[in-house]
Amino acid sequence: AELEDAAISHPQVAEVAVVSKADPIKGESIIVFALLKEGSTPSVSLKKEVTDHMRRMVGPIATPDEIYFVSKLPKTRSGKIMRRVLKAVANDATIGDLTTLEDEASVEEIVRACQELKKAEE
């Protein structure tokens, strides 16, 4: 919650979900999925800005390993962010039951964003 509060306090971030990803060196790494406010454009410099903002708010421990800018987050029909889905995608795990998911396109976008980053790193 503290990491999400730090990320969402950035003036260009509208909504955010933070999950952990297994890391062979650190144990866990921080992954941020952020929905930007209208008029904001995703960029490498904005990722750095959000990272620096989180570090200032919480400390160096709050340095995200990756920030994904997405147009929507997976939510239940009651409006709760499905963090388990985000964590499963980030960790290449089985997503599981999506019967309460409001919009499947949100999951598809997140899967695509994670795959694009992996391809870029190869």
N, C-alpha and C positions, 0 to 999 in steps of 0.2 A: 504494500500500500504506500509506503514511504517513497519508493522509487517511482511509482505511478504518479503520486502527488507532485514530485519534483519535475517529471516530464511534462505533465499537463499544465504546470505553471508557466511553461514557456509560452510566449505570446502568440506563436503560430500553430500551436498544437490544440486541437479541439477535443480529441478523445484518445485514450491510450490504454494498452494492456501490456504488462511486463511479465514474461515467463522465464524460466530457467532452461538451460540446455546443458546436457552432459558434456563435460570437458575433461579430456584425459590428464591435463596438467593442473587446472584449477579446481577440478571437481564439478563446478557448475559455472556457466557463463550467463550473462544477462542479455536477453533478447527483448527488444522493444518493438511493438507494432503500434504505429501512430497514424491517426487520421488528422490531416491538417485542416486548419480553418480555411474557409472560402477565400480565394485570392492568394493563398500561399502555394508555392511551387516546390516540389521535392528536389533536393540537390545535395551534392556532397558537402557543400558548405553549410547547408541547413542541418545535416546530420552532425557535423562537428559542433555547430552552435548548440544543438539540443544536448549533445554529450557534455559539452563544457558547462552548460546550464545545470545539468543533473549533478555533475561533480561539485559545482559551487554550492548547490542546495544540500547535498547529502554527504559529500566527501569523495575521495578517490575510489572508494569501494563501490561507488555507484556508476562506474564507467561501463556503459553497455558495450558488448562485443559486436552487436549489430543492431541497426535501426532499420525497420522496414516501413516505408510510407505506403499506406494502403487507402483505398477509397471507401472501404467499409470493413467493420470488424464482425466476426461471426457472433450472432446473438440468438438467444432463445426468443420465443414468441413474446415472452414477458419483458424483453429488453435487457436481459443480463448478458454480459460478454462471456462467451464460452472459452475460458482460458485453457481448459483441458484440450480443446481442439488446437489452439495455437501452440501449446506445449508439445502435442503429438506431432504436428507438422514440423516444428523446429528440431525435434529429436528423431525425425524419420521413423516415427512409430505409427502403429495402426490408429486411425482416428476414432474408430468406434461408433457408437450409436449417435445418429444425427436426427432422430425423430423430432426433437424439440427445436431444431435449427430453423430460424426464420427465413434465411436467404442462402441457398447453396452457392451462389456466385461469390460470396465473401470468402468461403473456404477455397474455392478454385483460385481466386486471386492471390491468396496467401501462399498456397502451394506453388503457384507459378513464380511468385516473387522469391521464395526460398530456392527454387530450382535455378532461377536465373543467376542468383548470387553464387551458388555452387559451381555453375558452369564458368562463371567469370574467374573463380578462384583456381580452376584447373589449369 
